[in-house]
Amino acid sequence: VQLQASGGGSVQAGDSLRLSCEASGHTFSSALMAWFRQAPGKEREFVAAAGWGGGIYYADSVKGRFTVSRDNAKNTMYLQMNSLKPEDTAVYYCAVKFGSSSKYNARSYGYWGQGTQVTVSS
């Protein structure tokens, strides 16, 4: 499995960004695709996830501002980030897991992309 994340950048508070994650190398019909982020000095944290059948999950900190979506035909997941805040600054990673382990725990994910930096200035 290969995951390629893109779309990060440097923006002002209140701006928007759209991240993309393209997956390849496997059949993803049973996979959960997710976004995590990691700020300097902090643990990697769950942001959002999208299942093949449409299940959508968000961290409380991004509900109402971020929207995760998935194009199964393209094996691609997106994260539309609106109303960005300085505390959203982090490296954002996409990840894939198979099976029923916790979707909120980074250790459940066996495959990770390379990460894309998002920097939000006030």
Salt bridges, closest charged atoms under 4 A:
GLU45 OE2 - ARG37 NE 2.59
ASP60 OD1 - LYS63 NZ 3.20
ASP88 OD1 - ARG37 NH1 2.92
ASP88 OD2 - ARG65 NH1 2.72
